Amino acid sequence: MTVQRKSGPLTFLTGVLQRQEDTGFRHLAEQLSDAVFLVVPRTGLFRYFNHRAADMTGYSREELDRQSLSELLSSPGAAEALDLIHKLEIGVQRIVPNVPLKIKSGKLVYTDLRVSATLSEGEVLALIIARDTEQRMMLEQAWNDHQHSLLALSELTTLLASPTQESSQQLLALCQHFLHADTVILYRRSEAFLGYKLHEAIDPPKEFPSSIGGIDPAASTALLNWRAGERPTSLLSRAARSAGLSALYVRAIGSGAAPTAICAVGYRAPHPPAIDPARLIDTAVNIISTARSIGQQIAAQDERLKDASDIKRRFDTLSTETDEGVLRIDAAGHIVEINPAAESLLGYSPEDTANRPLDDLLISAQPLAQPLLAALQSGKRWGGVEADLIRRDGASVAVFVRAIPLTDGQRSKSSGQGGLILISDRTDQRQFQAQSDHLERRAWLGDLSAIFAHDVRNPLNGIATGLSYLSGKFNPSDPLADAIGKMQAEVNRIEELLRNVLLVAKSAQLDYKPVPLHQLLERTLGRWGNRLARRSIQLVHDIDPRTPLAMADTHQMDQVFTNLIVNAYDAMSEKGGTLSVKCHAATHPKAPRGEFVELLFGDTGPGIPPELQPRIFDPFITTKSDGTGLGLAITKRIVTAHKGTIFAESWPGIGAAFHVFIPVARPHTDL
């Protein structure tokens, strides 16, 4: 029992009901769904009762008017409630649950009593409001069922926000709670036959089939509603009858003549009157259908994202590994992405270029960004141009720039989504072209020099013969003999010059064979020992006897060694210096790929002027007032003919060094 003080409304209602003239308030009491009794506890007689009180007890108004409270509460189980009413204090409300009320038929009807007492004209009156206990329990159950349904619906809504393949079973379980069902079974259309296969189920009876045909009534778009006692028309309703279910509801999922799935909901006990499965199952089916649709969309989206990620990964790999600079821009012409090759080529980092206009990077004497962007915005490829771009450090770099549009797959001009700017470094090509042009000029000059030398040597030989004849006609003391001697010396110098010009211009026939260059070098240095000593030049040599054999022409390589020694000798002053010579297997970082013999000739002269160093091997380039500038050119030609390389290093005021690389001889080497 529960006790509540100061029940004002009940006290007010008691005063109203005992006044016969208050018909309006009595009419209100007649509309209540609860039974209302106004009784005098002292006598047990009723002052008033409404029609619901008569209906509950089974008496007519006249019969009930002759009854007393003690007769209605005559059951032993009602003795405590009767005693409480007699002893009820004024102004106190009591609730007495599950009190047996003896009705006209002699049966007991259990009720919940709400009792309060008031004083009227010196008489204590008790107001009793009675409610059928079973009805109260049904309402409570219905309330709980609704709460569970709302909770399940809330969870279903949450699940709909991010459904997955794994959440399908959870979805059916929530639908079971939402419908207050004993079992929920989902069949999905089969790809192997015309029908439906059992896909998932919550507490399925073993009698339910694993598949049903496509022409079964359960596969129709209309709701299948079967109850116990009815003739089953579907394979599923026959299974429900065999399983002892009291009701089965089947609804197809999906539109069209062939639904994509079928949902069956079964009940073992009759469902509460407050529950309408036929209406709720439509909601559940819609939720399942929506979840499946969202799940399929998410799966498709995941697949597209996976494909996009794979494409992005491949693009990033290509972009990273390619030697070509790649800039990705958006539709507005702002930089979105830059690959490592473009970073190195332009001198910018990704942080420097993020969201910057293309104009800020493609800086050139000729306009590039505007015509490029105009082509991309119209969805067209831009064929590109040769240009000199200004790097971030201010240096110029030769490039070829072209562009490819990125579109959304449509052909409209407004579908541009930016594009890719491809930048190729053309520095090597330009250098190659310059070298090619230089070689062409050299070849032309060589041919011209050969023709000139050939044509000059014939009359020069006549002059030399005539001078030799005249020298024999004069006495050595004759002044003319001295003049003729000087002319002979000049003729010899011109002859030597012409011979060197021909050597530079025309390739000599080389006799290649395996040669121990370290031994050949030692013999050449031996011839120069006394001459170097007279000039106070110290010879420092490091010749490895294990140096492999080289494929070379002995005479031509001796000429190379002699030219380089003469070049070092002439570079050092009368005060002398140091000549360093090395010979060993190639180890220098700039050595060509493969196996080579490396030779080094270094001197402590003034070095090579920086402006002459790039052209030091060109003909007629010299730092000596009396030099011809052909020695190093001849050396370069011989080394190149041996498929070797030569380069110079210089340190102004300290000296210079020449590195020569000749291929190592191999068995069956064919040069």
Sequence and secondary structure as in RCSB ss.txt:
>XXXX:A:sequence
MTVQRKSGPLTFLTGVLQRQEDTGFRHLAEQLSDAVFLVVPRTGLFRYFNHRAADMTGYSREELDRQSLSELLSS
PGAAEALDLIHKLEIGVQRIVPNVPLKIKSGKLVYTDLRVSATLSEGEVLALIIARDTEQRMMLEQAWNDHQHSL
LALSELTTLLASPTQESSQQLLALCQHFLHADTVILYRRSEAFLGYKLHEAIDPPKEFPSSIGGIDPAASTALLN
WRAGERPTSLLSRAARSAGLSALYVRAIGSGAAPTAICAVGYRAPHPPAIDPARLIDTAVNIISTARSIGQQIAA
QDERLKDASDIKRRFDTLSTETDEGVLRIDAAGHIVEINPAAESLLGYSPEDTANRPLDDLLISAQPLAQPLLAA
LQSGKRWGGVEADLIRRDGASVAVFVRAIPLTDGQRSKSSGQGGLILISDRTDQRQFQAQSDHLERRAWLGDLSA
IFAHDVRNPLNGIATGLSYLSGKFNPSDPLADAIGKMQAEVNRIEELLRNVLLVAKSAQLDYKPVPLHQLLERTL
GRWGNRLARRSIQLVHDIDPRTPLAMADTHQMDQVFTNLIVNAYDAMSEKGGTLSVKCHAATHPKAPRGEFVELL
FGDTGPGIPPELQPRIFDPFITTKSDGTGLGLAITKRIVTAHKGTIFAESWPGIGAAFHVFIPVARPHTDL
>XXXX:A:secstr
 EEEE  HHHHHHHHHHT TT HHHHHHHHT SSEEEEEETTTTEEEEE HHHHHHHT  HHHHHH BHHHHT S
GGGHHHHHHHHT  BTEEEEEEEEEEE TTS EEEEEEEEEEEEETTEEEEEEEEEEHHHHHHHHHHHHHHHHHH
HHHHHHHHHHHS  GGGHHHHHHHHHHHHT SEEEEEEE SSSSEEEEEEEES  TTS SEEETTSGGGSSS EE
EETTS   SHHHHHHHHTT SEEEEEEESSSSS SEEEEEEESS   TT  HHHHHHHHHHHHHHHHHHHHHHHH
HHHHHHHHHHHHHHHHHHHHH SSEEEEE TTSBEEEE HHHHHHHT  HHHHTT BGGGT  BSS  HHHHHHH
HHTT  EEEEEEEEE TTS EEEEEEEEEEEE S  SGGGEEEEEEEEEE HHHHHHHHHHHHHHHHHHHHHHHH
HHHHHHHHHHHHHHHHHHHHHTTS TTSHHHHHHHHHHHHHHHHHHHHHHHHHHHS      EEE HHHHHHHHH
HHHHHHHHHTTEEEEEEE TT   EEE HHHHHHHHHHHHHHHHHHS TT EEEEEEEEE   TT  SS EEEEE
EEE SS   TTTGGGTTSTT  SSTT  S HHHHHHHHHHHTT EEEEEEETTTEEEEEEEEEB  TT   
